[in-house]
Amino acid sequence: MPKMKTHRAGAKRYKVTASGKILRRKAGRKHLLQHKSPARKNRLAGMTEVFEGNLDKIKAELPYLKYSR
């Protein structure tokens, strides 16, 4: 049986923590920043946990999730 392939775009977007949680970047921090307040830009910084409803789709993209740390 051949190996399963990892969805490369998904592998670049998500990070897996040591406890197995999947993290993502927050949307809205790439461009059009001049009209956003500094407080809003600070809130958009950092990583956040992926919503539970999307976990099945992400896990299908990343078959070797357990070993991708």
C-alpha angles and dihedrals in degrees: 000000000000122000119265116249123238116230098244096206090053092048090055094047102049135055125201119216125216090258091054101256117142117228130197137184119257119252124244103046102100107077144350088054098144095082096042117095120244090244091055092049090050091052089053092054123098133023132300134194119266117254113259093236091063098045095093092055092048093047089053089056093048108046093168094050093136093060100039098091 
